[in-house]
C-alpha cells in the first residue's frame, strides 16, 4: 500500500512553527509530508519554483492549507497559466477572488490546483485572521479604511479574506477550521 502524500500549503515565514509541528504530526502518522523547505518538491531547473509547486500538487493525496497573516508571493503568469480558472468558477458560490487571477498568490494557486484535480483540501485559518475576516464581511464598503491587526500587509487583506470566502462557499469540501 502506498504511503499517503500530504502537501502542506501556506506561507512559510509567519507559519514556520505550525508547519514544523504539522510535519512531525504527519510523519508520526506514517504519512509523507510534502513541503518546499525540505526539498520534497521536484524543482525543475527549467521552470519557476511556483510552477514546480503547482506541478507537484497532482502527485499528492491531500492538501493541508494554513492561512495566516501573510499573503505570500504573487504567482507568476507561467504558474497561473496552468490553472483552469473557468473550471474553478463552478466549484464555489463566491468566486470574486477569481475575477483578478493575476492577483492570486502561489499558495492560493496550489490550493486552486488541488480543487481543480478534486484533491481533498483541509483548510485551517488562524483564529485572529478569521476574526478579522468577520469584520471584513460586515464592513466591505469600508474595508480599505479598516486596519486589520492580524494581517501583516494591509493591502493584501482583501485577497486573503476573499480567498477565505471562496473556500467557505465551495460547493463541497467547504469547511474551515480555526487554529
Beta strands, then each sheet from edge to edge (+ up, - down):
strand 1: 5-9
strand 2: 32-34
strand 3: 62-67
strand 4: 120-125
strand 5: 176-178
sheet 1: 2+ 1+ 3+ 4+ 5+
end
